[in-house]
Amino acid sequence: MKLTMIKIDFHIHTMPVAPWDSNFTFSMDKLDSYVKENNLNCIAITNHNKFFRKQFEDISNHHSSITVLPEIEIHVLNGMFL
């Protein structure tokens, strides 16, 4: 029986939300390189307190060969949860 490693990054931010994130600009090219270099099979698009459906759909369509999951990181008093 051959085992295959599935590689997943469950936490990819695409939009900076002050004051939690550093200021950055999302780049599909950088995401492409990151996915390829790390041989990822699945990614989760994660942003703070917001879900950007259009961007999620664009990323999902662009990366149709892997699984792309939606995720929201919600801030609550004294912490956060996914």
N, CA, C and O of each residue as an XYZ file, in Angstrom:
328
protein
N       0.841     -1.177      0.000
C       0.000      0.000      0.000
C       0.890      1.247      0.000
O       1.761      1.402      0.856
N       0.661      2.114     -0.958
C       1.436      3.338     -1.063
C       0.664      4.487     -0.422
O      -0.499      4.722     -0.747
N       1.324      5.203      0.495
C       0.714      6.360      1.131
C       1.132      7.622      0.389
O       2.283      7.762     -0.025
N       0.191      8.527      0.228
C       0.465      9.792     -0.429
C       0.228     10.928      0.554
O      -0.830     11.013      1.178
N       1.210     11.788      0.683
C       1.087     12.947      1.562
C       0.234     14.003      0.881
O       0.480     14.359     -0.271
N      -0.761     14.500      1.588
C      -1.578     15.611      1.101
C      -1.096     16.856      1.834
O      -1.062     16.888      3.065
N      -0.726     17.877      1.074
C      -0.193     19.098      1.674
C      -1.223     20.215      1.582
O      -1.735     20.527      0.507
N      -1.515     20.815      2.748
C      -2.559     21.828      2.860
C      -2.040     23.028      3.634
O      -1.348     22.874      4.640
N      -2.373     24.217      3.165
C      -2.157     25.435      3.943
C      -3.544     25.995      4.256
O      -4.240     26.490      3.370
N      -3.931     25.909      5.521
C      -5.268     26.332      5.944
C      -5.348     27.814      6.301
O      -6.342     28.249      6.882
N      -4.329     28.595      5.967
C      -4.343     29.978      6.462
C      -3.611     30.924      5.513
O      -2.466     31.301      5.766
N      -4.278     31.308      4.415
C      -3.691     32.232      3.449
C      -4.523     33.514      3.412
O      -5.674     33.509      2.977
N      -3.924     34.606      3.875
C      -4.604     35.905      3.846
C      -4.420     36.550      2.477
O      -3.359     36.439      1.863
N      -5.468     37.225      2.006
C      -5.411     37.892      0.702
C      -5.763     39.368      0.793
O      -5.633     40.101     -0.187
N      -6.207     39.805      1.961
C      -6.573     41.207      2.162
C      -6.047     41.674      3.511
O      -6.350     41.047      4.526
N      -5.273     42.749      3.559
C      -4.854     43.270      4.853
C      -6.018     43.974      5.549
O      -6.752     44.745      4.930
N      -6.173     43.703      6.823
C      -7.207     44.361      7.616
C      -6.515     44.939      8.845
O      -6.139     44.209      9.762
N      -6.353     46.261      8.850
C      -5.663     46.922      9.968
C      -6.489     46.756     11.231
O      -7.715     46.721     11.125
N      -5.919     46.653     12.394
C      -4.490     46.718     12.683
C      -3.830     45.339     12.758
O      -2.669     45.248     13.155
N      -4.537     44.258     12.386
C      -4.022     42.905     12.584
C      -2.988     42.480     11.548
O      -2.087     41.701     11.859
N      -3.103     42.970     10.346
C      -2.222     42.533      9.264
C      -1.219     43.618      8.899
O      -1.491     44.810      9.044
N      -0.068     43.191      8.428
C       0.848     44.153      7.827
C       0.251     44.581      6.492
O      -0.599     43.884      5.938
N       0.684     45.698      5.989
C       0.165     46.188      4.716
C       0.791     45.384      3.576
O       2.015     45.339      3.451
N      -0.027     44.760      2.758
C       0.467     43.995      1.621
C      -0.550     44.036      0.503
O      -1.715     44.366      0.727
N      -0.119     43.704     -0.693
C      -0.994     43.621     -1.856
C      -1.010     42.178     -2.320
O       0.041     41.582     -2.557
N      -2.196     41.620     -2.450
C      -2.334     40.242     -2.914
C      -1.866     40.135     -4.359
O      -2.131     41.018     -5.175
N      -1.175     39.056     -4.663
C      -0.704     38.796     -6.019
C      -0.994     37.340     -6.378
O      -0.548     36.419     -5.693
N      -1.745     37.147     -7.458
C      -2.029     35.787     -7.921
C      -0.726     35.083     -8.322
O      -0.582     33.877     -8.120
N       0.214     35.838     -8.886
C       1.502     35.248     -9.261
C       2.255     34.723     -8.041
O       2.835     33.638     -8.091
N       2.250     35.482     -6.951
C       2.914     35.027     -5.724
C       2.209     33.795     -5.162
O       2.859     32.861     -4.692
N       0.882     33.798     -5.213
C       0.135     32.632     -4.739
C       0.461     31.420     -5.614
O       0.660     30.320     -5.098
N       0.515     31.615     -6.923
C       0.887     30.523     -7.842
C       2.239     29.929     -7.459
O       2.388     28.711     -7.353
N       3.212     30.796     -7.254
C       4.565     30.340     -6.891
C       4.556     29.601     -5.563
O       5.186     28.552     -5.427
N       3.843     30.145     -4.587
C       3.772     29.531     -3.258
C       3.159     28.128     -3.331
O       3.682     27.183     -2.741
N       2.049     28.007     -4.058
C       1.375     26.711     -4.211
C       2.297     25.716     -4.916
O       2.414     24.567     -4.490
N       2.938     26.147     -5.968
C       3.815     25.264     -6.747
C       5.057     24.855     -5.952
O       5.396     23.673     -5.892
N       5.735     25.832     -5.342
C       6.964     25.553     -4.589
C       6.730     24.600     -3.424
O       7.608     23.815     -3.066
N       5.538     24.677     -2.835
C       5.228     23.849     -1.669
C       4.404     22.611     -2.012
O       3.992     21.868     -1.122
N       4.166     22.394     -3.307
C       3.406     21.229     -3.775
C       2.094     21.053     -3.015
O       1.766     19.956     -2.562
N       1.346     22.157     -2.881
C       0.107     22.121     -2.105
C      -1.022     21.478     -2.901
O      -1.151     21.678     -4.109
N      -1.833     20.700     -2.192
C      -3.025     20.079     -2.774
C      -4.292     20.843     -2.422
O      -5.335     20.672     -3.053
N      -4.182     21.686     -1.404
C      -5.351     22.395     -0.910
C      -4.899     23.675     -0.205
O      -3.871     23.686      0.473
N      -5.668     24.748     -0.366
C      -5.425     25.992      0.365
C      -6.762     26.515      0.898
O      -7.824     26.222      0.349
N      -6.684     27.285      1.964
C      -7.872     27.956      2.501
C      -7.615     29.448      2.467
O      -6.623     29.929      3.013
N      -8.510     30.177      1.825
C      -8.416     31.627      1.743
C      -9.050     32.195      3.007
O     -10.250     32.053      3.241
N      -8.211     32.841      3.815
C      -8.590     33.274      5.162
C      -8.385     34.775      5.305
O      -7.278     35.265      5.080
N      -9.406     35.500      5.667
C      -9.255     36.919      5.946
C      -9.952     37.248      7.260
O     -10.807     36.497      7.731
N      -9.576     38.370      7.838
C     -10.118     38.771      9.130
C     -11.515     39.356      8.984
O     -11.705     40.374      8.319
N     -12.488     38.704      9.610
C     -13.849     39.218      9.781
C     -14.615     39.479      8.484
O     -15.705     40.049      8.530
N     -14.082     39.082      7.339
C     -14.753     39.328      6.058
C     -14.533     38.169      5.105
O     -13.504     37.495      5.149
N     -15.522     37.947      4.240
C     -15.390     36.962      3.170
C     -15.622     37.697      1.857
O     -16.673     38.306      1.659
N     -14.647     37.638      0.968
C     -14.737     38.308     -0.319
C     -15.026     37.249     -1.385
O     -14.111     36.637     -1.937
N     -16.310     37.049     -1.659
C     -16.741     35.964     -2.546
C     -16.112     36.047     -3.932
O     -15.632     35.038     -4.447
N     -16.105     37.218     -4.540
C     -15.557     37.368     -5.898
C     -14.088     36.951     -5.930
O     -13.670     36.215     -6.824
N     -13.303     37.419     -4.957
C     -11.891     37.054     -4.928
C     -11.734     35.544     -4.704
O     -10.904     34.904     -5.349
N     -12.525     34.983     -3.795
C     -12.478     33.542     -3.555
C     -12.792     32.770     -4.838
O     -12.100     31.807     -5.167
N     -13.829     33.188     -5.561
C     -14.185     32.522     -6.816
C     -13.077     32.657     -7.864
O     -12.787     31.703     -8.587
N     -12.466     33.826     -7.945
C     -11.360     34.026     -8.886
C     -10.195     33.086     -8.568
O      -9.627     32.460     -9.462
N      -9.850     32.998     -7.284
C      -8.746     32.121     -6.872
C      -9.112     30.662     -7.119
O      -8.292     29.890     -7.616
N     -10.335     30.284     -6.776
C     -10.790     28.902     -6.996
C     -10.747     28.525     -8.469
O     -10.299     27.435     -8.823
N     -11.209     29.417     -9.320
C     -11.201     29.149    -10.759
C      -9.779     29.089    -11.302
O      -9.468     28.248    -12.146
N      -8.931     29.963    -10.829
C      -7.540     29.997    -11.279
C      -6.777     28.741    -10.836
O      -5.942     28.219    -11.575
N      -7.071     28.274     -9.642
C      -6.395     27.092     -9.081
C      -7.331     25.878     -9.116
O      -7.541     25.213     -8.102
N      -7.873     25.610    -10.269
C      -8.863     24.529    -10.399
C      -8.266     23.134    -10.201
O      -9.012     22.171    -10.028
N      -6.950     23.007    -10.224
C      -6.333     21.689    -10.053
C      -6.147     21.302     -8.580
O      -5.770     20.169     -8.278
N      -6.413     22.247     -7.663
C      -6.333     21.952     -6.237
C      -7.644     22.355     -5.573
O      -8.468     23.044     -6.174
N      -7.827     21.925     -4.344
C      -9.010     22.318     -3.579
C      -8.753     23.670     -2.920
O      -7.723     23.871     -2.276
N      -9.703     24.597     -3.089
C      -9.612     25.914     -2.468
C     -10.821     26.068     -1.550
O     -11.967     25.995     -1.993
N     -10.546     26.281     -0.269
C     -11.598     26.378      0.734
C     -11.796     27.817      1.196
O     -10.835     28.583      1.262
N     -13.049     28.196      1.519
C     -13.284     29.515      2.108
C     -13.117     29.442      3.626
O     -13.468     28.440      4.249
N     -12.586     30.496      4.205
C     -12.402     30.523      5.652
C     -12.433     31.974      6.112
O     -11.982     32.868      5.396
N     -12.965     32.207      7.309
C     -12.981     33.540      7.902
C     -12.380     33.437      9.293
O     -12.763     32.578     10.087
N     -11.438     34.320      9.576
C     -10.848     34.398     10.910
C     -11.590     35.507     11.653
O     -11.450     36.684     11.320
N     -12.373     35.132     12.653
C     -13.231     36.083     13.352
C     -12.585     36.509     14.660
O     -12.202     35.677     15.484
N     -12.473     37.814     14.834
C     -11.914     38.352     16.071
C     -13.024     38.518     17.110
O     -14.101     39.041     16.822
N     -12.733     38.070     18.289
C     -13.651     38.207     19.422
C     -12.862     38.849     20.568
O     -11.639     38.962     20.495
N     -13.545     39.256     21.596
C     -12.895     39.869     22.746
C     -11.801     38.943     23.289
O     -12.065     37.791     23.634
N     -10.590     39.453     23.359
C      -9.434     38.707     23.905
C      -9.002     37.526     23.043
O      -8.438     36.569     23.573
N      -9.244     37.558     21.745
C      -8.752     36.462     20.924
C      -9.382     36.410     19.553
O      -9.979     37.379     19.084
N      -9.237     35.261     18.917
C      -9.810     35.029     17.590
C     -10.036     33.535     17.417
O      -9.459     32.726     18.145
N     -10.872     33.169     16.455
C     -11.052     31.769     16.112
C     -11.312     31.642     14.633
O     -11.730     32.598     13.980
N     -11.062     30.452     14.102
C     -11.267     30.165     12.677
C     -12.532     29.366     12.485
O     -12.881     29.024     11.356
